[in-house]
């Protein structure tokens, strides 16, 4: 009667190990599956092409602070100076920087009557010149570029033309060419004269990122973009500052950065998220495998006699090894299945509260496979030691 | 007795160094991750207004037409701001926006520099408790009758005037002279709650100008401007007359009666405006007004990104994995020592004593884990700020973490140790004595 309790407790002991392992694997699978899903989603987001020669476009701000400066005139002179600098392939003024997170956006109507007409999706409203396409390295796939004499001074001037991104063209006119089509602000017309293959807007987290329009307006005295080979940028910064300051010293010229740098800054939070989550996944796998190793080692110590007896009765080293592996896989698989369902539940919660897409089932599945690989290593090392237990040693004390 | 247990714990830890190291490592990694995300979160979720949070209220209007925006905009129109300023119902109030100009002084050696500027009313300094080093805010009369006066920050004062008392001196903004009337101390609330729209964690401005100058000087707008309908903007006057929203409006309303009274004043105001043909959407005057205190305002401005909440959640789960992990290791370790416990029990130690002895040991391990975890967190925060240029205000390890970390660490360890300690204290002495 007295022996029942110790036996029971020893049973409990041998059970608690696997149960703990199971819980750990369940939680790990749930976390790793969701984390790797988010990582993958962010990576995909960061790899979208912008349609711009990001590395080669150098941008900077000019702030004219002398009230007596004729901004429009100065703008013309400045752009001529920029284009005349050595190594500059193209240069233009702009009202906003691509992928920068700030800028202008608007919508237009498809008909002249604002009450009845449908409107376009929200698009990034670039103001540019006949040099914009070349400066940014955009690919014109339909229609034509602006002519020099078509460029207006203000957004309110008549003769409004537009070059739009293909994504916008296909959304607004799905089945026909956009060239020659008209859009409206009240009863004022804007004509589409060209379509570029790809041109992203300013807000990388927006659903409307691919919708962009270049209007034929030379936006004076604000931001300029210059195309040059990457190696020339450093020297060009000094050359630009010097040349423009020589023209007129009453201004501040600063914020030199390439579009690639602007982009990097905009995606910084996502990069941060990827880094932290990756760190979490790696550490989690490390901790789980360390815990597993510790527990298997303990199991082996406790079961030395059992293993020795089995060896004495004819079990090969391979048999012992596979005993531990099978044991591990059983726990892993059941933990994996439970963990995957927890991962799905967790994913649904995240989806409900935050702006996350639905968890792809591939991720829990891959996590379980990954977990099995990692734990195999964690088990094989101590299990090989167990297999090496000599039957004589183990059974001597019996 | 406690110290004796601590001594026993230390001996036991030294006896099984690898297992103990594994446990400390497991706790520390879990704590490190949790504290890192928690620290960034708590910094972001911090409310700098403190006990004034409820008294400071940002005003929002549903001024848009029907079928346009489907939420309150955080900014309001110039007309509304001017009307509220004239109404002067709140004990203190300030309209504001962000602008920027090139700064020069009489000293030709000082190169012109581009500076962000806050254009606001004199009450701003009182409402947001801005400390003055020299001088004071501009006179109340200036808020009605514009004067070319400026309040500058200590940092700019250092650069322009070498840090001396510059009250009465002249700075030139876009070539126009402004008289310095006050220098404020190092004041940089994080998050920048009075205007989170232009970067919630950017530094506060170094120049403050009277809002009353806006119409005369046509200050450029460096913040957001949004419109819900097409309005031609040929000049600055068009902007002032338009329905475009680009201003923040803050009020200081000390008591809840004040707030209720102000709300009905606003509703009344909207009703008047409706008669004038504005506020055309089908919404009652009371529902066209929103007053958010600082906490609500930060919430509405989405100062804490969703990513951060996800990270805090995941790291809490991570910590629970570590907890289970330690539980397993602890069980291993304690059961290994069951024979020793058997002897102690036989000599006369009670279950309670054995239990508390092991809990102390677990606590010591938790404490070590917490300390190492704090190091991890410190390193991780440092790496984040170095690698990602995350704002200093966010990666600074908050003082409260020095208290929170050991608490979480020891708490986690004790939680994990409960079961193993319970199992081991139930050891029957007879079993182990017999086999010896």
Interface residues (C-beta under 8 A of the other chain):
Chain A: X2 X5 X6 X9 X12 X13 X16 X17 X20 X21 X23 X24 X27 X28 X30 X31 X34 X35 X38 X63 X65 X66 X67 X114 X154 X156 X185 X186 X250 X251 X252 X254 X268 X269 X271 X272 X273 X275 X276 X277 X279 X280 X283 X284 X286 X287 X288 X290 X291 X294 X295 X298 X301 X350 X353 X354 X355 X356
Chain B: X19 X22 X25 X26 X29 X30 X33 X36 X37 X100 X101 X102 X112 X113 X114 X174 X175 X176 X230 X232 X233 X234 X305 X306 X307 X309 X310 X311 X313 X314 X315 X317 X318 X320 X321 X322 X324 X325 X327 X328 X329 X331 X332 X335 X336 X380 X384 X387 X388 X389 X390 X419 X423 X426 X428 X430 X431
